[in-house]
Amino acid sequence: MAVRVGTSGWQYRDWSGVLYPAGLPVRLWLEEYAGHFSTLESNNAFYRLPSPETFASWRDRTPAGFVIAVKASRYLTHIKRLHDPEEPVARLMAHASALGDRLGPVLLQLPPTLRAAPGALDDCLRCFPADTRVAVEFRHPSWWSEEVRSVLTARKAALCWADVGSRPVGPLWRTAGWGYVRFHQGRAAPWPSYGRTALASWAARIAAAWPGDAEVFAYFNNDLGGAAVRNALDFARLTGGAVRPAAL
């Protein structure tokens, strides 16, 4: 099992002096980030889709083997609410394809007010190229049904295993040959950090669910105060996913 560990985003001012040496220009932060982690979840496209040139620059600024997951536009997930997905999916992939071999999974994070619509989910997943890995993060409990699970499995899409408060927020279905985990908020001090016990529990869950050569992506979204950086580095050490240590 290969666990790739990273953070959700990298351009946080309060990470200067935590992950980034004090005084390091912002324009060099991605290169520094890629020296510590093997993957990154980019949230930029959720708010505003970067140009193909921007995606290409990220490809050129990161080393071979580095993987960038892309969070899909809120236009698709929050405004269209998965309906009429053909154009927004095609536009996203046309831009993100400039990442070349750096392109990792695409994350669909659904709004907490969106109730289960298995047909719309299936129509949306059908629009992605067959070789694109798609993970789906549900945030309304109506999605926890066998019908939804069957849609994910048939489309080889991964259920995003999400954590809030150091515990899973939904069932831990394995619906694809790879996995996707997001850590939103821990309960340790300083908030919103995760403690070692919580991280060890997640490492054990992943190891039990993903034997063999499966690839699992794990991202820390608790960015405040550099908590995501510290927790991601600790989790990478627990799972064998570290690139090189940082003095944190």
ChimeraX commands (.cxc) that place a marker at each C-alpha (Angstrom):
marker #1 position 0.00,0.00,0.00 radius 0.5
marker #1 position 1.30,3.45,-0.95 radius 0.5
marker #1 position 0.00,6.35,1.15 radius 0.5
marker #1 position 0.54,9.83,-0.26 radius 0.5
marker #1 position 0.16,12.53,2.36 radius 0.5
marker #1 position -0.21,16.28,1.82 radius 0.5
marker #1 position -2.28,19.32,2.69 radius 0.5
marker #1 position -5.27,21.09,1.17 radius 0.5
marker #1 position -3.59,24.13,-0.34 radius 0.5
marker #1 position -0.14,25.54,0.27 radius 0.5
marker #1 position -0.39,29.35,0.10 radius 0.5
marker #1 position -1.08,30.19,3.74 radius 0.5
marker #1 position 0.69,33.20,5.21 radius 0.5
marker #1 position 0.85,31.68,8.68 radius 0.5
marker #1 position 2.92,28.79,7.33 radius 0.5
marker #1 position 5.87,31.13,6.92 radius 0.5
marker #1 position 8.29,30.11,9.64 radius 0.5
marker #1 position 6.49,26.76,9.98 radius 0.5
marker #1 position 6.96,24.95,6.68 radius 0.5
marker #1 position 8.53,27.79,4.74 radius 0.5
marker #1 position 11.73,29.39,6.00 radius 0.5
marker #1 position 11.14,32.96,7.15 radius 0.5
marker #1 position 11.86,35.31,4.29 radius 0.5
marker #1 position 11.39,32.72,1.54 radius 0.5
marker #1 position 9.53,34.46,-1.33 radius 0.5
marker #1 position 5.95,33.25,-1.87 radius 0.5
marker #1 position 6.84,32.45,-5.48 radius 0.5
marker #1 position 9.11,29.66,-4.19 radius 0.5
marker #1 position 6.67,28.14,-1.71 radius 0.5
marker #1 position 5.42,25.40,-4.04 radius 0.5
marker #1 position 8.96,24.18,-4.66 radius 0.5
marker #1 position 9.63,24.14,-0.91 radius 0.5
marker #1 position 6.35,22.34,-0.25 radius 0.5
marker #1 position 7.18,19.66,-2.83 radius 0.5
marker #1 position 10.43,19.00,-1.03 radius 0.5
marker #1 position 8.49,17.75,2.00 radius 0.5
marker #1 position 5.39,16.11,0.53 radius 0.5
marker #1 position 4.66,13.89,-2.47 radius 0.5
marker #1 position 1.18,15.29,-3.12 radius 0.5
marker #1 position -0.96,18.40,-2.82 radius 0.5
marker #1 position -4.69,19.03,-2.94 radius 0.5
marker #1 position -5.34,22.25,-4.85 radius 0.5
marker #1 position -8.47,24.15,-3.80 radius 0.5
marker #1 position -7.95,26.95,-6.34 radius 0.5
marker #1 position -10.27,25.49,-8.95 radius 0.5
marker #1 position -13.13,25.36,-6.44 radius 0.5
marker #1 position -13.21,29.16,-6.30 radius 0.5
marker #1 position -11.80,30.09,-9.69 radius 0.5
marker #1 position -10.54,27.69,-12.35 radius 0.5
marker #1 position -6.83,28.31,-13.02 radius 0.5
marker #1 position -5.74,28.71,-16.62 radius 0.5
marker #1 position -4.02,25.84,-18.43 radius 0.5
marker #1 position -0.85,27.92,-18.22 radius 0.5
marker #1 position -1.09,28.04,-14.43 radius 0.5
marker #1 position -1.59,24.29,-14.21 radius 0.5
marker #1 position 1.36,23.81,-16.56 radius 0.5
marker #1 position 3.54,26.02,-14.35 radius 0.5
marker #1 position 2.69,23.84,-11.32 radius 0.5
marker #1 position 3.74,20.82,-13.36 radius 0.5
marker #1 position 7.06,22.43,-14.23 radius 0.5
marker #1 position 7.74,23.59,-10.66 radius 0.5
marker #1 position 7.27,20.18,-9.03 radius 0.5
marker #1 position 9.46,17.07,-9.24 radius 0.5
marker #1 position 8.75,13.91,-11.18 radius 0.5
marker #1 position 6.36,11.69,-9.25 radius 0.5
marker #1 position 4.63,14.58,-7.49 radius 0.5
marker #1 position 0.81,14.40,-7.67 radius 0.5
marker #1 position -1.69,17.27,-7.52 radius 0.5
marker #1 position -5.32,16.51,-6.69 radius 0.5
marker #1 position -7.81,19.09,-7.95 radius 0.5
marker #1 position -10.96,20.12,-6.11 radius 0.5
marker #1 position -13.73,20.60,-8.68 radius 0.5
marker #1 position -15.41,23.95,-9.18 radius 0.5
marker #1 position -18.23,25.02,-6.87 radius 0.5
marker #1 position -20.10,25.94,-10.06 radius 0.5
marker #1 position -20.52,22.20,-10.67 radius 0.5
marker #1 position -21.07,21.09,-7.08 radius 0.5
marker #1 position -22.75,24.03,-5.32 radius 0.5
marker #1 position -24.46,26.06,-8.05 radius 0.5
marker #1 position -25.39,23.43,-10.63 radius 0.5
marker #1 position -25.62,20.86,-7.82 radius 0.5
marker #1 position -24.37,18.14,-10.20 radius 0.5
marker #1 position -26.98,18.90,-12.88 radius 0.5
marker #1 position -25.96,19.59,-16.50 radius 0.5
marker #1 position -22.40,18.45,-15.72 radius 0.5
marker #1 position -21.06,18.04,-19.27 radius 0.5
marker #1 position -19.72,21.56,-19.84 radius 0.5
marker #1 position -18.22,22.26,-16.38 radius 0.5
marker #1 position -16.55,18.84,-16.27 radius 0.5
marker #1 position -15.16,19.24,-19.79 radius 0.5
marker #1 position -13.84,22.72,-18.98 radius 0.5
marker #1 position -12.23,21.54,-15.73 radius 0.5
marker #1 position -10.48,18.65,-17.42 radius 0.5
marker #1 position -9.37,20.74,-20.41 radius 0.5
marker #1 position -7.56,23.07,-18.01 radius 0.5
marker #1 position -6.31,20.52,-15.47 radius 0.5
marker #1 position -4.91,18.24,-18.17 radius 0.5
marker #1 position -2.06,20.73,-18.48 radius 0.5
marker #1 position -0.71,19.15,-15.28 radius 0.5
marker #1 position 0.26,16.15,-17.41 radius 0.5
marker #1 position 1.54,13.28,-15.28 radius 0.5
marker #1 position 1.24,15.43,-12.14 radius 0.5
marker #1 position -2.58,15.26,-12.34 radius 0.5
marker #1 position -4.03,13.17,-9.54 radius 0.5
marker #1 position -7.62,12.62,-8.41 radius 0.5
marker #1 position -10.43,15.12,-8.85 radius 0.5
marker #1 position -12.43,15.80,-5.67 radius 0.5
marker #1 position -16.16,16.52,-5.78 radius 0.5
marker #1 position -17.05,18.03,-2.40 radius 0.5
marker #1 position -20.83,18.34,-2.25 radius 0.5
marker #1 position -22.58,21.04,-0.22 radius 0.5
marker #1 position -24.12,20.02,3.13 radius 0.5
marker #1 position -27.58,21.08,1.86 radius 0.5
marker #1 position -27.49,18.76,-1.16 radius 0.5
marker #1 position -29.61,15.68,-0.53 radius 0.5
marker #1 position -28.95,12.36,-2.20 radius 0.5
marker #1 position -29.51,12.28,-5.95 radius 0.5
marker #1 position -27.93,9.03,-7.19 radius 0.5
marker #1 position -28.99,9.64,-10.79 radius 0.5
marker #1 position -27.38,13.08,-10.91 radius 0.5
marker #1 position -24.24,11.70,-9.31 radius 0.5
marker #1 position -24.05,8.93,-11.90 radius 0.5
marker #1 position -24.57,11.40,-14.76 radius 0.5
marker #1 position -21.80,13.61,-13.40 radius 0.5
marker #1 position -19.29,10.79,-12.90 radius 0.5
marker #1 position -20.03,9.53,-16.42 radius 0.5
marker #1 position -18.72,12.84,-17.85 radius 0.5
marker #1 position -15.18,12.34,-16.59 radius 0.5
marker #1 position -12.59,10.64,-18.79 radius 0.5
marker #1 position -12.34,6.92,-18.04 radius 0.5
marker #1 position -8.77,7.26,-16.74 radius 0.5
marker #1 position -9.60,10.09,-14.31 radius 0.5
marker #1 position -9.81,9.15,-10.66 radius 0.5
marker #1 position -12.72,10.91,-8.98 radius 0.5
marker #1 position -13.38,11.06,-5.22 radius 0.5
marker #1 position -16.70,12.25,-3.78 radius 0.5
marker #1 position -17.15,13.86,-0.36 radius 0.5
marker #1 position -20.79,13.76,0.80 radius 0.5
marker #1 position -21.95,16.08,3.56 radius 0.5
marker #1 position -25.66,15.22,3.88 radius 0.5
marker #1 position -26.58,11.95,5.62 radius 0.5
marker #1 position -29.12,11.01,2.95 radius 0.5
marker #1 position -26.24,9.90,0.72 radius 0.5
marker #1 position -25.46,6.92,2.92 radius 0.5
marker #1 position -27.41,4.31,0.97 radius 0.5
marker #1 position -26.63,1.13,-0.93 radius 0.5
marker #1 position -27.85,2.79,-4.15 radius 0.5
marker #1 position -25.25,5.55,-3.80 radius 0.5
marker #1 position -22.59,3.04,-2.89 radius 0.5
marker #1 position -23.43,1.07,-6.02 radius 0.5
marker #1 position -23.08,4.18,-8.21 radius 0.5
marker #1 position -19.62,4.91,-6.80 radius 0.5
marker #1 position -18.52,1.31,-7.21 radius 0.5
marker #1 position -19.81,1.03,-10.78 radius 0.5
marker #1 position -18.00,4.23,-11.77 radius 0.5
marker #1 position -14.83,3.26,-9.83 radius 0.5
marker #1 position -15.12,6.52,-7.88 radius 0.5
marker #1 position -13.74,6.65,-4.35 radius 0.5
marker #1 position -15.82,7.62,-1.38 radius 0.5
marker #1 position -13.89,10.36,0.41 radius 0.5
marker #1 position -13.33,9.31,3.99 radius 0.5
marker #1 position -13.70,12.56,5.94 radius 0.5
marker #1 position -12.76,13.30,9.55 radius 0.5
marker #1 position -14.16,16.05,11.77 radius 0.5
marker #1 position -13.39,16.08,15.48 radius 0.5
marker #1 position -10.96,13.14,15.18 radius 0.5
marker #1 position -13.65,10.72,14.03 radius 0.5
marker #1 position -15.14,9.62,10.70 radius 0.5
marker #1 position -18.23,11.57,9.62 radius 0.5
marker #1 position -19.74,8.73,7.61 radius 0.5
marker #1 position -19.38,5.06,6.69 radius 0.5
marker #1 position -15.99,3.90,5.51 radius 0.5
marker #1 position -16.99,2.30,2.21 radius 0.5
marker #1 position -14.29,1.06,-0.10 radius 0.5
marker #1 position -15.71,1.72,-3.57 radius 0.5
marker #1 position -12.60,1.85,-5.76 radius 0.5
marker #1 position -9.16,0.33,-5.98 radius 0.5
marker #1 position -7.68,3.47,-4.40 radius 0.5
marker #1 position -8.59,5.71,-1.47 radius 0.5
marker #1 position -9.02,9.36,-0.54 radius 0.5
marker #1 position -9.04,10.74,3.03 radius 0.5
marker #1 position -9.55,14.33,4.25 radius 0.5
marker #1 position -8.80,15.62,7.75 radius 0.5
marker #1 position -10.79,18.76,8.55 radius 0.5
marker #1 position -10.48,19.40,12.27 radius 0.5
marker #1 position -8.86,17.59,15.18 radius 0.5
marker #1 position -9.48,17.87,18.91 radius 0.5
marker #1 position -5.93,18.24,20.19 radius 0.5
marker #1 position -4.17,21.40,21.33 radius 0.5
marker #1 position -3.46,23.76,19.76 radius 0.5
marker #1 position -6.79,23.67,17.92 radius 0.5
marker #1 position -7.48,22.40,15.24 radius 0.5
marker #1 position -4.63,19.87,15.55 radius 0.5
marker #1 position -4.85,16.09,15.61 radius 0.5
marker #1 position -3.24,14.15,18.41 radius 0.5
marker #1 position -0.98,11.15,17.86 radius 0.5
marker #1 position -3.67,8.68,19.02 radius 0.5
marker #1 position -6.14,9.96,16.42 radius 0.5
marker #1 position -3.53,9.83,13.65 radius 0.5
marker #1 position -2.46,6.31,14.65 radius 0.5
marker #1 position -6.11,5.19,14.56 radius 0.5
marker #1 position -6.48,6.51,11.02 radius 0.5
marker #1 position -3.24,4.88,9.93 radius 0.5
marker #1 position -4.58,1.56,11.23 radius 0.5
marker #1 position -7.93,2.02,9.44 radius 0.5
marker #1 position -6.19,2.69,6.16 radius 0.5
marker #1 position -3.79,-0.24,6.55 radius 0.5
marker #1 position -6.70,-2.59,7.31 radius 0.5
marker #1 position -8.77,-1.42,4.33 radius 0.5
marker #1 position -6.08,-1.04,1.68 radius 0.5
marker #1 position -3.76,-4.04,1.39 radius 0.5
marker #1 position -1.28,-4.69,-1.36 radius 0.5
marker #1 position -0.37,-2.05,-3.91 radius 0.5
marker #1 position -3.40,0.24,-3.47 radius 0.5
marker #1 position -2.73,3.99,-3.53 radius 0.5
marker #1 position -4.32,6.16,-0.86 radius 0.5
marker #1 position -4.30,9.97,-0.83 radius 0.5
marker #1 position -4.58,11.74,2.55 radius 0.5
marker #1 position -4.93,15.51,2.89 radius 0.5
marker #1 position -5.03,17.76,5.94 radius 0.5
marker #1 position -7.40,20.72,5.67 radius 0.5
marker #1 position -6.86,22.08,9.22 radius 0.5
marker #1 position -4.53,24.78,7.93 radius 0.5
marker #1 position -4.83,27.31,10.79 radius 0.5
marker #1 position -1.52,28.06,12.46 radius 0.5
marker #1 position 0.29,25.40,10.48 radius 0.5
marker #1 position -1.60,22.53,12.16 radius 0.5
marker #1 position -2.08,20.83,8.78 radius 0.5
marker #1 position 1.65,20.89,8.11 radius 0.5
marker #1 position 2.58,19.37,11.47 radius 0.5
marker #1 position -0.14,16.74,11.31 radius 0.5
marker #1 position 0.59,15.81,7.70 radius 0.5
marker #1 position 4.28,15.33,8.45 radius 0.5
marker #1 position 3.44,13.20,11.50 radius 0.5
marker #1 position 0.97,11.14,9.48 radius 0.5
marker #1 position 3.47,10.68,6.67 radius 0.5
marker #1 position 5.96,9.29,9.16 radius 0.5
marker #1 position 3.32,6.92,10.57 radius 0.5
marker #1 position 2.34,5.62,7.14 radius 0.5
marker #1 position 5.73,5.68,5.47 radius 0.5
marker #1 position 4.76,8.53,3.18 radius 0.5
marker #1 position 7.37,11.09,4.20 radius 0.5
marker #1 position 9.60,12.70,1.56 radius 0.5
marker #1 position 12.07,14.45,3.82 radius 0.5
marker #1 position 11.69,15.73,7.38 radius 0.5
marker #1 position 11.08,19.32,8.35 radius 0.5
marker #1 position 12.32,20.83,11.58 radius 0.5
marker #1 position 8.93,21.58,13.14 radius 0.5
marker link #1:1,2 radius 0.2
marker link #1:2,3 radius 0.2
marker link #1:3,4 radius 0.2
marker link #1:4,5 radius 0.2
marker link #1:5,6 radius 0.2
marker link #1:6,7 radius 0.2
marker link #1:7,8 radius 0.2
marker link #1:8,9 radius 0.2
marker link #1:9,10 radius 0.2
marker link #1:10,11 radius 0.2
marker link #1:11,12 radius 0.2
marker link #1:12,13 radius 0.2
marker link #1:13,14 radius 0.2
marker link #1:14,15 radius 0.2
marker link #1:15,16 radius 0.2
marker link #1:16,17 radius 0.2
marker link #1:17,18 radius 0.2
marker link #1:18,19 radius 0.2
marker link #1:19,20 radius 0.2
marker link #1:20,21 radius 0.2
marker link #1:21,22 radius 0.2
marker link #1:22,23 radius 0.2
marker link #1:23,24 radius 0.2
marker link #1:24,25 radius 0.2
marker link #1:25,26 radius 0.2
marker link #1:26,27 radius 0.2
marker link #1:27,28 radius 0.2
marker link #1:28,29 radius 0.2
marker link #1:29,30 radius 0.2
marker link #1:30,31 radius 0.2
marker link #1:31,32 radius 0.2
marker link #1:32,33 radius 0.2
marker link #1:33,34 radius 0.2
marker link #1:34,35 radius 0.2
marker link #1:35,36 radius 0.2
marker link #1:36,37 radius 0.2
marker link #1:37,38 radius 0.2
marker link #1:38,39 radius 0.2
marker link #1:39,40 radius 0.2
marker link #1:40,41 radius 0.2
marker link #1:41,42 radius 0.2
marker link #1:42,43 radius 0.2
marker link #1:43,44 radius 0.2
marker link #1:44,45 radius 0.2
marker link #1:45,46 radius 0.2
marker link #1:46,47 radius 0.2
marker link #1:47,48 radius 0.2
marker link #1:48,49 radius 0.2
marker link #1:49,50 radius 0.2
marker link #1:50,51 radius 0.2
marker link #1:51,52 radius 0.2
marker link #1:52,53 radius 0.2
marker link #1:53,54 radius 0.2
marker link #1:54,55 radius 0.2
marker link #1:55,56 radius 0.2
marker link #1:56,57 radius 0.2
marker link #1:57,58 radius 0.2
marker link #1:58,59 radius 0.2
marker link #1:59,60 radius 0.2
marker link #1:60,61 radius 0.2
marker link #1:61,62 radius 0.2
marker link #1:62,63 radius 0.2
marker link #1:63,64 radius 0.2
marker link #1:64,65 radius 0.2
marker link #1:65,66 radius 0.2
marker link #1:66,67 radius 0.2
marker link #1:67,68 radius 0.2
marker link #1:68,69 radius 0.2
marker link #1:69,70 radius 0.2
marker link #1:70,71 radius 0.2
marker link #1:71,72 radius 0.2
marker link #1:72,73 radius 0.2
marker link #1:73,74 radius 0.2
marker link #1:74,75 radius 0.2
marker link #1:75,76 radius 0.2
marker link #1:76,77 radius 0.2
marker link #1:77,78 radius 0.2
marker link #1:78,79 radius 0.2
marker link #1:79,80 radius 0.2
marker link #1:80,81 radius 0.2
marker link #1:81,82 radius 0.2
marker link #1:82,83 radius 0.2
marker link #1:83,84 radius 0.2
marker link #1:84,85 radius 0.2
marker link #1:85,86 radius 0.2
marker link #1:86,87 radius 0.2
marker link #1:87,88 radius 0.2
marker link #1:88,89 radius 0.2
marker link #1:89,90 radius 0.2
marker link #1:90,91 radius 0.2
marker link #1:91,92 radius 0.2
marker link #1:92,93 radius 0.2
marker link #1:93,94 radius 0.2
marker link #1:94,95 radius 0.2
marker link #1:95,96 radius 0.2
marker link #1:96,97 radius 0.2
marker link #1:97,98 radius 0.2
marker link #1:98,99 radius 0.2
marker link #1:99,100 radius 0.2
marker link #1:100,101 radius 0.2
marker link #1:101,102 radius 0.2
marker link #1:102,103 radius 0.2
marker link #1:103,104 radius 0.2
marker link #1:104,105 radius 0.2
marker link #1:105,106 radius 0.2
marker link #1:106,107 radius 0.2
marker link #1:107,108 radius 0.2
marker link #1:108,109 radius 0.2
marker link #1:109,110 radius 0.2
marker link #1:110,111 radius 0.2
marker link #1:111,112 radius 0.2
marker link #1:112,113 radius 0.2
marker link #1:113,114 radius 0.2
marker link #1:114,115 radius 0.2
marker link #1:115,116 radius 0.2
marker link #1:116,117 radius 0.2
marker link #1:117,118 radius 0.2
marker link #1:118,119 radius 0.2
marker link #1:119,120 radius 0.2
marker link #1:120,121 radius 0.2
marker link #1:121,122 radius 0.2
marker link #1:122,123 radius 0.2
marker link #1:123,124 radius 0.2
marker link #1:124,125 radius 0.2
marker link #1:125,126 radius 0.2
marker link #1:126,127 radius 0.2
marker link #1:127,128 radius 0.2
marker link #1:128,129 radius 0.2
marker link #1:129,130 radius 0.2
marker link #1:130,131 radius 0.2
marker link #1:131,132 radius 0.2
marker link #1:132,133 radius 0.2
marker link #1:133,134 radius 0.2
marker link #1:134,135 radius 0.2
marker link #1:135,136 radius 0.2
marker link #1:136,137 radius 0.2
marker link #1:137,138 radius 0.2
marker link #1:138,139 radius 0.2
marker link #1:139,140 radius 0.2
marker link #1:140,141 radius 0.2
marker link #1:141,142 radius 0.2
marker link #1:142,143 radius 0.2
marker link #1:143,144 radius 0.2
marker link #1:144,145 radius 0.2
marker link #1:145,146 radius 0.2
marker link #1:146,147 radius 0.2
marker link #1:147,148 radius 0.2
marker link #1:148,149 radius 0.2
marker link #1:149,150 radius 0.2
marker link #1:150,151 radius 0.2
marker link #1:151,152 radius 0.2
marker link #1:152,153 radius 0.2
marker link #1:153,154 radius 0.2
marker link #1:154,155 radius 0.2
marker link #1:155,156 radius 0.2
marker link #1:156,157 radius 0.2
marker link #1:157,158 radius 0.2
marker link #1:158,159 radius 0.2
marker link #1:159,160 radius 0.2
marker link #1:160,161 radius 0.2
marker link #1:161,162 radius 0.2
marker link #1:162,163 radius 0.2
marker link #1:163,164 radius 0.2
marker link #1:164,165 radius 0.2
marker link #1:165,166 radius 0.2
marker link #1:166,167 radius 0.2
marker link #1:167,168 radius 0.2
marker link #1:168,169 radius 0.2
marker link #1:169,170 radius 0.2
marker link #1:170,171 radius 0.2
marker link #1:171,172 radius 0.2
marker link #1:172,173 radius 0.2
marker link #1:173,174 radius 0.2
marker link #1:174,175 radius 0.2
marker link #1:175,176 radius 0.2
marker link #1:176,177 radius 0.2
marker link #1:177,178 radius 0.2
marker link #1:178,179 radius 0.2
marker link #1:179,180 radius 0.2
marker link #1:180,181 radius 0.2
marker link #1:181,182 radius 0.2
marker link #1:182,183 radius 0.2
marker link #1:183,184 radius 0.2
marker link #1:184,185 radius 0.2
marker link #1:185,186 radius 0.2
marker link #1:186,187 radius 0.2
marker link #1:187,188 radius 0.2
marker link #1:188,189 radius 0.2
marker link #1:189,190 radius 0.2
marker link #1:190,191 radius 0.2
marker link #1:191,192 radius 0.2
marker link #1:192,193 radius 0.2
marker link #1:193,194 radius 0.2
marker link #1:194,195 radius 0.2
marker link #1:195,196 radius 0.2
marker link #1:196,197 radius 0.2
marker link #1:197,198 radius 0.2
marker link #1:198,199 radius 0.2
marker link #1:199,200 radius 0.2
marker link #1:200,201 radius 0.2
marker link #1:201,202 radius 0.2
marker link #1:202,203 radius 0.2
marker link #1:203,204 radius 0.2
marker link #1:204,205 radius 0.2
marker link #1:205,206 radius 0.2
marker link #1:206,207 radius 0.2
marker link #1:207,208 radius 0.2
marker link #1:208,209 radius 0.2
marker link #1:209,210 radius 0.2
marker link #1:210,211 radius 0.2
marker link #1:211,212 radius 0.2
marker link #1:212,213 radius 0.2
marker link #1:213,214 radius 0.2
marker link #1:214,215 radius 0.2
marker link #1:215,216 radius 0.2
marker link #1:216,217 radius 0.2
marker link #1:217,218 radius 0.2
marker link #1:218,219 radius 0.2
marker link #1:219,220 radius 0.2
marker link #1:220,221 radius 0.2
marker link #1:221,222 radius 0.2
marker link #1:222,223 radius 0.2
marker link #1:223,224 radius 0.2
marker link #1:224,225 radius 0.2
marker link #1:225,226 radius 0.2
marker link #1:226,227 radius 0.2
marker link #1:227,228 radius 0.2
marker link #1:228,229 radius 0.2
marker link #1:229,230 radius 0.2
marker link #1:230,231 radius 0.2
marker link #1:231,232 radius 0.2
marker link #1:232,233 radius 0.2
marker link #1:233,234 radius 0.2
marker link #1:234,235 radius 0.2
marker link #1:235,236 radius 0.2
marker link #1:236,237 radius 0.2
marker link #1:237,238 radius 0.2
marker link #1:238,239 radius 0.2
marker link #1:239,240 radius 0.2
marker link #1:240,241 radius 0.2
marker link #1:241,242 radius 0.2
marker link #1:242,243 radius 0.2
marker link #1:243,244 radius 0.2
marker link #1:244,245 radius 0.2
marker link #1:245,246 radius 0.2
marker link #1:246,247 radius 0.2
marker link #1:247,248 radius 0.2
view
